[in-house]
Amino acid sequence: MNIRRITLLALAAAALAFASCEKDKPDTPKPKPVTPKPPQTGTTDPYADLSVYQPLKAYVDREAYPSFKLGVAIDGDAKLYDLAGENFDEMTAGNAMKYASVVRSDGSMNFTDVTNFLNAAESRGLTVYGHTLAWHSQQQPAYLNSLIQDKYVELPGEPGEIIIVESDFDNGRHPFNGWGNSMTMSVSDGAFKVTNPSAVQSWEVQFAYDVTQAFVKDQEYTLSFRIKGSAAGTLGAGFQIIDGYKSAGEFQNTQFTTEWKSVELKCKCTAAGGTRLVFSLGTFAGDIYIDDFKFTTIGKQYEVIAMTPEEQKAALTAEMERWIKGMMEVTATRVSTWDVVNEAIAGQDYDRDGFYDLQKGQAGDMTNFFWQDYMGSIDYVRVAVASARKYYAEFGGTKPLLLFINDYNLESDWDDNKKLRSLIHWIGKWEADGVTKIDGIGTQMHISYYENPTTQANKEKHVVQMLQLMAATGKLVKISELDMGYVNNQGQTLKTSELTERQHRNMAEFYRFIVSKYLEIVPPAQQYGITQWCPTDSQANSGWRAGEPTGLWDLNYNRKPAYVGYVLGLTGK
C-alpha cells in the first residue's frame, strides 16, 4: 500500500516537472507564410507563358493583408465551382440569394438554390458573401403590390363594367413593361409607340400590363384600342400566369396596317392564377402605335378603399422582415457578410441639395419594386439593417455580422465621384439614429479600358479618388463586382473575338493598376477584398455584357493576360 502511494506520488512529481519544463521552453516561432513571386517566364515579359503561374489566391500576401479575401461571383456548373475553389477565397451568388430567386409569386419561399450554393462553396473550402437583402430589381412586383393594393368592398346591385386599365396616353405616360430584342417603348404624339428593330419569333418581343388581383377563371374580358403600324403586321394578346409563363387564354390576333384601325376583342380567362395581360409582336419589324386603350370586364361593382401610406409602410416593413428572417434562418450559421442594401443611389439630384437622391419607381415600371417609395428613404435601410442583425443573432450567427451598402458608378469620372459622395452622405443619414450600423461600402466597378489615353487617364484618376474617399470613411472597403470591357479609339465596345494581344495586355495592365491601388490606398484593417464578377468571358448570348472579354479565363477555361494583371497587382510588381 505504501509502495503504491510512493509510486503514484513519484509519477505525479515527474509529470509536474515535465509540465514545468515545457512551460519554460521558449515558443517555437511559426514559419511565416510565403507569398510566391511571379514566376520567371524565360523572358522579361510576364505575359509570355501563362501556364507557369500558380492559382490566383496563392499571390495574396496573407501577412501584409490578413483580412483580404479574393472573391468570385458564380452562377454556373461544377467546373466553375472547381475553378473558384482552386483560385479564390470566397464566392458570391450571381442570382441564387436574391429575393425573386427565393420568394415565389404567391409569397412562399423556397431556399433550395441557396442551400445548394452554400454546399457547393463549402465543399470547396470557400466562404460565401451574401448578395443581396434589399434591392429594387429581381423582386416579385405583382406579389409585393398585392400587399399594398386597394381594398374592394362589394356594392349591392347588378353587375356592370369594371375598368381594369384605361389610357389615352395624353399625359405622356404608359402603363406597360416590355422586353426582348432591344425593343423600345415611348409615348409619341399622344399614342403609345413600341418599336421592334428586327423580326424574330413572336414571343421574343413583348409588352405587358400586370395586375395585382388575378383574373377570374372562365370570366370574359374585353380589349379595345386603336392601332396602326409603320407597315402591315400582327399583334397577339393573351392572359399569362407569370410562374412558368403559362398561357391562361388567348385573344384573337389583331391584323393592322399603316392606317388607324379600331379593335374590340373578347376572351375568357381559361386558368386560375393569371396576373399578366401580355402582347406579342416579335414577327413584326418596325413601329406600332396604340391609342385609346381600354381593358375591362363585367362583374360586381365595388367601392375602392385605398390603403393609407402608413398602412402600406407597415405591410411592406412586415414583408421585408419576413423575407430577411427566412434568409437568416437558412444562412446565419454559414454566411456572416452581406450586401444589406444594393444600388440605392440614383444618378439625379431631384431636390437640389447637392447630393443624388435615392432611386425611385417610374410610371409603367412593372419589373422593379422600390421599397423606399413606401417605407421611406431612411427607414427602408434601417429596417433592413435591424432585421439582418436581429435574425442573424436569433438563428445562431456567432461571427461578427458585416453589412455593406453596394452600388455602381462610384468610380464615375463624369461627375467627379458624385455618386460615391452622395452614398457617403446617405450613410451618415441612415446611421444618424445611433443604432443603425453599416460596416462597409462595396463598389461594383463594371468598367472598361479606354484606348483613348486622355480618357483612360481620367478613369484611373477617379478610381484612385474613389478608393481615397472610401478609405476616409473608416469603413470596410470592398471591390464587389469587378469586370472589364474594352472601348477602342473610335468609341466602340469590342467583343472578345475582336481583341488583339496588345489590347488584352492593356486590359491586364488596368487590372494590375486597380488591384495594386486598392492594396496601396486602403489600410489593411479596412480591406475586405476584391471580387471578380465574371470568372470567364461572357457568352455571345449572355444577358450581361454579351460577347465581351469580361473574364480572367476565356470560355475554354484558359488563363488570359488579365489573370497575370491580377497577379502583378497582388504582388506589387
N, C-alpha and C positions, 0 to 999 in steps of 0.2 A: 504493500500500500504506500509506504513512504517512498520506495524506489520509484513508483509510478508518478507520484506527485513531483518528485525532483526532476524526473524526465520531462514532464509537462512544463514545469517552470523553465527548465533549460531551453526547451523548444520555443517558448514564448519570448524569452530574453533574446534568443537568436533572431527571431522574427522582428522584434523591435529594433535590434541593432541593424539588421538588413534594411528595414524601412528608413532608419535614420541616415544610413549611408546613401540610400537612393535619394533622399530629400536634399542631402548636402551636395549632390552632384550638380554641376552647372548644367543649365538647359542646353540640349544639343541644338545648335541653330538649324532651322529648317532651310532647305535649299530654296533659293529664290526662283520663281518661275521664269523661264527663259522665253522671251518673245523672239521668234525666228526673224532673221533679216530676210529681205527679198533675195531670192537665190541668184546665183551667178548664171547667166544665160549663155555664157561663152562670148558675149559681146557687151558693149556698154549700153546696149538697147534693152530696157527691161521688158519690152513687148515682143522680143524675138522668139521666145519659146514659152507659151502659156502653160504647158504641161508640167513645168518644173515647180510650180507654186504649190504650197500646202493649202489645206482647207482654210477658208477665209477667216474664221474665228481664231485661228492659231496666231494671227498677227495682231491681236488686241493685247496691249501691254497691261496685264491684269494688276501689276503692282502700281503703275503710274495712274491707272484709271480703274480703280476697283469696283466702281458701280456701273460701268459702261456695259450695255447689252447691245449686241449686234442682232437685229431682228429682221424678219421677213414676213410678208403677207402671203397667205396661201389660200387658194381655192382650187384644189387640184387632186391629182391621183397619188398613189403610193410613191411613185418615182419622185414627185415634187417634195413630198414629205421626207423622203430619204435624203434628198439634196439639202433640205432645210436642216435636218439633223446633223449632217456632216459639216455644214458651213456656218450655222448660226446658233445663237443662244436662245432665241425666243421667236414665237410665231404669233401673228395677228390673223384673225379670221377675216377674209375679204367680205364675206356676207353672213356666215353662219350664226353670228351672235347679234344680228340686227333685229329690230322689232318685227318687221314683216316676215323674217325667216322663222320666227318663233310663234307669233300671235296670228291665229287664223282669222278668216273673215267674220266668224261668229264670236271672236274674243277668246276662244280656247287657246291654250298654249301647248306647244309640242317642242321639247328640248332635245329630241333625238340627235339633230345635227350638231348641237352644242356639245353633247356628250361625246359623240364620235370625234369631233375636232379635238377636244381635250385629250381623249385617249390616244389619238394619232400623235399629238405633240409630246405627251408624257412618255409614250413608248419609245421615243427617240431622244429622250433626255432634255426636252425643251420646256421652258416656261411659256405661259400664254398671256398675252396682253389683250384685255377686253375691249372690244370695239363693236357697238357703242350704246350708251344707255338713253340719251336724249338727243334726238335728231329730227329734222323735218322730212327727210327723204326716207324711202323704203319703210313706210308706215302702212297702216291699214285705214286709209281715209274714210271709206264707207262705214266701217265699224266705229271708228272714233267719232265721226259725225253723228252716228246714231245715238251716241251717249249724250249729245247736246242738242238733239233735234227738237223741233217744236212738238208740243203735245196736242193731240187731236181729240176733241170731245164731240161725239156724235150728236147731231141735231135731229129732232123729230121731223117727219115729212117725207116726201117722195124723193127717190134718188135723182140726182142731177149731174151736170157736167163738173168734173174735177180737173182743174188745170194743173198739170204736173210741172211743166215749164213752158214759158212763152216769151218770145223776144222778137222785136223788130230791129234790134241792133243799132237803133238811132243814138244810143248813148256811147257808142264806140266800143262796147264790150260784148263778149260772147260767153256762153256757159260751158263750152266744150273743152275736153282734153284730147290730145291727139298724139300719134306716134307712127313711126315707120318710114324708111326710105327718104329721110331728111325732108319730110313734108313740113309745110308751114301753115299756120292759121292766123288770120287777122280779120279786122273789120274794114271794109273798103266801100266808100260811098253809101254808107248805111246798110250794107249787106255783109253777111258772114262770107269770108273767102277762104277756101282751102286749096292749097297748091301741092300737086304731086309731080316731082320733076321727071319721073320716068315710069313707064308701065311695068308692073310686077304682078304677082299673084294678088287677087282681090283683098284677101285678109292681111296682106303685108302693110297696107296703109289704112289706118282707121282714125275716126274721131268718135267721141262718145260723151254721153251725159250719164253720170252716176247718181242714183237716188239713195236716200238713207232708209226708206221704207220699201221693202221688197215688193215687186209686182205680185199681183194675186193670180195664182194658177187658174186657168180657164176663164179669166176675165178679159174682155175685149178692150183694146186701146186704139186710139186714133192719132195719126200723124198728119199734119197739114203744113204745107210750106210752098213757097215759090222757088223755082230753081232754074238755072241756066249754066252753061259752061263755055269755055273758050273753044270747045269743039263738042261734037256729039259724044255721049258716053252713058255709063250706067252707074247708079249708086244703089248699094244694098243697105238694108237696115234690119235689125233684129234685137231680141232680148238676149242677155248673156248672164250666166252665173259666173262670177269672177273666179271662184275657186275651180281651177281646171279649165277655165274659158269655155264652158259648155253652153250650147245654144238652148234657149228656152222659148223659141218661136221666131219665125222669120216673116217680115213683111214682104210683099211683092216688090221686086226690083223696080226702080224708077229709071226710065229712059229719059234723057234730056238732050236738048240741042243748044244752039247759041242764042235762042230766044227764050224769054221768060215763060215759064210754064207753071200753072197751079196744080198741086198734087194733094190728094187726100187718100191715105192708106189706112186700112184697118187690119188688126191682127190680134189673135188671142195668145196670151202667155201660156205656154204648154208645160211649164215645170215650176215648182216652188224654188225660191231662193234667188231668182234673178234680180239683180240690182243695177244693171247697166243697159242703156239703150245705145247700141253701137252701130256705126255706119262704116261700110267698107267700100273703098274706091280705088284699090290698087291697080286695076286693069286700065284705068284712065290716066293719061298723062296730060297735065295742064291745070287750068283753074276752074273751080266750081264755085258758084255763087248761090247763096241761100238767103231768103228773106221771109219775113212774116211767119216765123217758125212757131208751131203750137203742138204740144203733145198732151193729150187728155184721155180721160176715161169717164165712164158713167158709174156713179156709185152714191153711197150715202153722203150727205152733206155733213161737214164737220166745222166746229169752231176751232180756230188755231190759237193755242196759248203758247206764246214763245217763252222759252227758258230765260230767266234773267241772267245777266253777266255773272252774278255771284253764284247762281246755280250751275252754270256752265263751268266756271272755275273749280267749284267743288267736285263736280263729276270727273273732270279731267285730272285733278290732283289725285283723286282716288285711283284712277286708272294708271297714272304714272307710278304711284306707289305699288299697285298690284303687279305691274309689269316688272319693276325693279326687284320687288320681293321674290317673284318667281325666279328671276335670273340668279339672284344671290343664293337662293335655296339650292340651286344646282351647282354653283361655281365658287361659293365663298371659301371652301377649303382648298381650292385649286387655282384661283385667279385673284391676285391682290392688287392689280393695277388696271385702271380703266380710263378710256375716253368717256368721261361722265357726260359731257356736252360736246356735240360735234357741229361745226360750221354755223355758229350762232350769228356772226357778224355780217351785215350787209355791206355792200360797197357804196352806200349812199348815206349822206348826212341829211336826213329828212328834216330834222328840227334845227339845223344850222348852229349847233353848239360846238362845232369844231371836231366832232368825233362821229364816225359811222354809227348808225343805229343798228338794231338787230334786224335780221331778215324777217319778212312777214309774208303772209299769203297774198296772192294776186287773184283777181277775178278770173274765174274759169279754170283755175288750177285744181284739178281733182286727183292729182297724183300725190302731192305732198300734203303734209299736215303740220302746221306750225303751232306747237303747244303754246308758245309765247303769246300768240294772238288772243288766247283765252285766259291763260294763267298769269300773264303779265311778264314784262321783260326781266324783272328782278326775281319774282317768286318761282318762275319755272326752273331756273337754275338752282335756287336754294332748295326747292323740293327734291330735285334730282340728287343733289349732293347729300342732303339729310337722309333721304331714303336709302341711298347706297351705303352710307355709314351705319345706319340703324340695322339694316337687314344683313349686312356683311358680318357684323358682330353677332347678331341673333342666330345666324346659321353657321357659326363656328369659325369664322375667319380669325386667324391669330397673327399673321404678319401685318405690319403697318399697311393700311389701305391707302394707296396713292391714286388720286383723282386728277386727271388732266382735262384742260379745255383744248380741243383740237380744231385747227382751222387752216384754210388755204390762202394763198396770195399774201402771206405775211412777209415774204421777201420782195414785195412789189416795188419796182423802181419807178413806175409811172406816177405814184402818189407819195413817194419818199417814205415807204413803210407805214403809211397812214392806217392801214387795216390793223397792223400789229399794235400801233399806238392806241388805236380805238379799243382793241381787245384788252390791253393792259388797263385802260380806263374803266372798262366794264367789270373786269375782275375786281378792281377796287370797290365798285358799287355793290357787287354781289357779296363781297366779304365785309362790307361796312357794318353788318349786324353783329360782328364779333364772334359769330358762331360758325358761319359758313367758311370752310377752308378748302381752297383749291391748291393742290400741291405742285402742279406743273403746267407747262404750256407745250403743246405739240404743234409743230409746223409741218404741213404736208409736203410742200416742195415738189409738186408735179411740174417740172421745169423743162427748159430746152437750152441746148447750147446754140448760141447765135454766131454765125460765121462772120458777121459784121463786127470788126474789132471794137468799135466805139460802143455798140450796143452791148456786146459781151462784157466789156469793162464796167459798164454801168450796172449790169446784172450782178457781177461779182461784188461791186462796191456795196450793193444793197443786201446781198447775202451776209456780208460782214456786219453791216449796220444792224440787220435783224438779229444776229447772234449776240451782238453787244447789248441791244435793247432787252432781249430775253434774259441774258445773264444778269443785267442790272436789276431785275425784279427780285432776285434772290430765290426764285422758284426753280424747280427741276426743269431742264430743257431737253426736249426730245425732237429729233427729226423723225416724223412719224410715218411718212408715206413717200419716200424719195423714189422718183423715177425720172427719166430724161428722154426728150426727143431731140431732133436736130433741125435747125432752120438755116437755110443757106443764104447766100448774099442777095438772092432775089426775093427773100422773104417767104420762100416755100418750105413747108414742113416735109421733110424727106421720109420715105419709107425705108425699112431695113435693107431691102434689096437694092436700093439706090446708093447706099453709103460706100465710100471708098475707105481704104485702110487709114488714110490720113484723117478722114472725118471721124472714124471710130476712135482714133487716138485723141482727137480734140475732145470728144465726149469723156474719154478716160481722164484726161487732164482736168476737166471740170469736176469730175467725181473726186479726184485727188484734192483739188482746191477745197471743196465743200467739207470733206471728211477731216482734212488737216486743220482747217479754220475752226471747225467745231471743237476739236481737241485743244486747240490753242486758246480760243476765246472763252469757252465755257469752263469754269472752275471744276475740277474733278468731283467735288461734293455736289455739284448741280447737274452732272452728266447722267441722264438716264440712258441715252444711247441713240442709235440710228437704225431705222427700219427701212429696208429696201422693199418698195411696194410691189414691184414686178421682178421676180427672180429671172424669168426668161423674157425674150422679146414677145411683143404682142402678136397674136394670131391675126391673119388678114380679116377674119370675120368677127373679131372681138368687139365688144361694146366699149372697150377702153383703149384709146389711142391705137386704133386698128392698124396693124401692119407696121407699127413704129418700133425703133430699136430701144425699147424700154428696159431691157434686162441686162444682167451681168453674164448670163448664159444665152446662147441662141436657142432656137426651138428644138435643136437636137442635143441640148444639154452640154454643148461645148463652151468652154470659157471664152469670153470676149475681152478685148482690151480694157473695157470698163471694169472688169474684175481686177486687173492689175492697178487701175486707178484707185480703187478701194484700198488695195494692199499698200500702195505707196502713201496714201493719205493716212492710214492707220499707223504706219511705221515712220512717218515724218521724213520720207525720202523725196 
